[in-house]
Amino acid sequence: MTALPPASLPSAAAARLARRAAAALTLVASVLAAQEGPQLDLRRVELSAGLHRIDAQVALAPRERQIGLMHRKQMPQHEGMLFVFEQPARQCFWMKDTLLPLTAAFVADDGSIVNLEDMQPRALDEHCSAKPVRYVLEMNQGWFAQRGIRAGAKLGGAPFQRP
């Protein structure tokens, strides 16, 4: 180990601090950059609506729910996003940074669809559940209507099964 001359100690400490600050800024920049793009790496769950299969990303953490389907330019017809909340409550959604027209299905604990709301891209209108729910499933707009799925229909899948 080589000792540094006394005059260079402050500059050595400053250099270490600068390197740490640069590393922290790089980390923050990468997190911010990741937020600018769509989240495509969430875990998935298979759901069903009658005979129709749904491959749903699961937005479980608050930040995952906040980002949702923002920044997605396209989504396959059989895919969607299931938002899972800790407890039933009146859930409201809007589409500020969402590029796709979507339909939100507000879903009770047993998988029953409480209400459906069509939502337009980049709109600030609130779309809310008609009663407290724990789940919201977003699909491409028209997916439910094209399959004749209305309020009262039941979704199947692990989230809606009771032990």
VENJOJO-V72929 format. One record per pair of residues at least 12 apart in sequence whose ideal C-beta (glycine too) atoms are under 7 Angstrom apart, sorted by sequence separation. I is the first residue (numbers start at 1). J is the second residue. D is the distance in whole Angstrom. If there is no record, write none. Layout:
i=I j=J d=D
i=I j=J d=D
This chain:
i=44 j=56 d=6
i=69 j=81 d=5
i=44 j=57 d=6
i=45 j=58 d=5
i=68 j=81 d=6
i=103 j=116 d=6
i=104 j=117 d=5
i=44 j=58 d=7
i=103 j=117 d=7
i=115 j=129 d=6
i=42 j=57 d=4
i=43 j=58 d=5
i=68 j=83 d=7
i=91 j=106 d=6
i=103 j=118 d=5
i=104 j=119 d=6
i=114 j=129 d=6
i=115 j=130 d=4
i=42 j=58 d=6
i=114 j=130 d=5
i=42 j=59 d=6
i=102 j=119 d=5
i=114 j=131 d=6
i=65 j=83 d=5
i=101 j=119 d=7
i=137 j=155 d=7
i=101 j=120 d=6
i=114 j=133 d=6
i=101 j=121 d=6
i=88 j=109 d=7
i=100 j=121 d=6
i=42 j=64 d=6
i=59 j=81 d=6
i=99 j=121 d=5
i=55 j=78 d=6
i=59 j=82 d=7
i=98 j=121 d=6
i=104 j=127 d=6
i=106 j=129 d=4
i=118 j=141 d=6
i=54 j=78 d=6
i=55 j=79 d=5
i=56 j=80 d=5
i=57 j=81 d=5
i=58 j=82 d=5
i=59 j=83 d=5
i=60 j=84 d=5
i=95 j=119 d=5
i=98 j=122 d=7
i=106 j=130 d=7
i=135 j=159 d=6
i=39 j=64 d=7
i=53 j=78 d=6
i=56 j=81 d=6
i=59 j=84 d=7
i=75 j=100 d=6
i=95 j=120 d=6
i=108 j=133 d=6
i=109 j=134 d=6
i=54 j=80 d=6
i=56 j=82 d=4
i=58 j=84 d=6
i=71 j=97 d=6
i=73 j=99 d=6
i=93 j=119 d=7
i=95 j=121 d=6
i=96 j=122 d=7
i=107 j=133 d=6
i=70 j=97 d=4
i=72 j=99 d=6
i=95 j=122 d=6
i=106 j=133 d=5
i=39 j=67 d=5
i=70 j=98 d=5
i=71 j=99 d=7
i=72 j=100 d=6
i=95 j=123 d=5
i=96 j=124 d=6
i=107 j=135 d=4
i=116 j=144 d=6
i=69 j=98 d=6
i=94 j=123 d=7
i=107 j=136 d=7
i=68 j=98 d=7
i=94 j=124 d=6
i=106 j=136 d=6
i=107 j=137 d=6
i=69 j=100 d=6
i=94 j=125 d=6
i=105 j=136 d=7
i=35 j=67 d=7
i=38 j=70 d=7
i=94 j=126 d=6
i=104 j=136 d=6
i=105 j=137 d=4
i=38 j=71 d=4
i=69 j=102 d=7
i=37 j=71 d=6
i=38 j=72 d=4
i=92 j=126 d=5
i=93 j=127 d=5
i=104 j=138 d=5
i=36 j=71 d=7
i=47 j=82 d=7
i=92 j=127 d=7
i=116 j=151 d=6
i=92 j=128 d=4
i=102 j=138 d=5
i=103 j=139 d=6
i=115 j=151 d=5
i=45 j=82 d=6
i=91 j=128 d=7
i=102 j=139 d=7
i=114 j=151 d=6
i=90 j=128 d=6
i=91 j=129 d=5
i=102 j=140 d=7
i=103 j=141 d=5
i=113 j=151 d=5
i=90 j=129 d=6
i=102 j=141 d=5
i=103 j=142 d=7
i=105 j=144 d=6
i=113 j=152 d=7
i=100 j=140 d=7
i=101 j=141 d=4
i=103 j=143 d=6
i=112 j=152 d=7
i=113 j=153 d=5
i=103 j=144 d=5
i=90 j=132 d=6
i=91 j=133 d=6
i=112 j=154 d=5
i=113 j=155 d=7
i=89 j=132 d=5
i=93 j=136 d=7
i=111 j=154 d=5
i=88 j=132 d=4
i=111 j=155 d=4
i=88 j=133 d=6
i=91 j=136 d=5
i=111 j=156 d=6
i=88 j=134 d=5
i=87 j=134 d=6
i=107 j=155 d=6
i=85 j=134 d=5
i=111 j=160 d=3
i=84 j=134 d=7
i=110 j=160 d=6
i=84 j=135 d=6
i=83 j=135 d=7
i=82 j=135 d=6
i=83 j=136 d=4
i=82 j=137 d=5
i=80 j=137 d=6
i=81 j=138 d=5
i=80 j=138 d=6
i=80 j=139 d=4
i=77 j=140 d=6
i=75 j=140 d=6
i=77 j=143 d=7
i=69 j=138 d=6
i=84 j=159 d=7
i=82 j=159 d=7
i=56 j=137 d=7
i=52 j=147 d=6
i=49 j=147 d=7
i=50 j=149 d=7
i=49 j=149 d=5
i=49 j=153 d=7
i=49 j=155 d=6
i=48 j=155 d=7
i=47 j=155 d=5
i=48 j=156 d=4
i=47 j=156 d=7
i=48 j=157 d=6
i=47 j=157 d=4
i=46 j=157 d=6
i=45 j=157 d=6
i=45 j=158 d=6
i=45 j=159 d=6
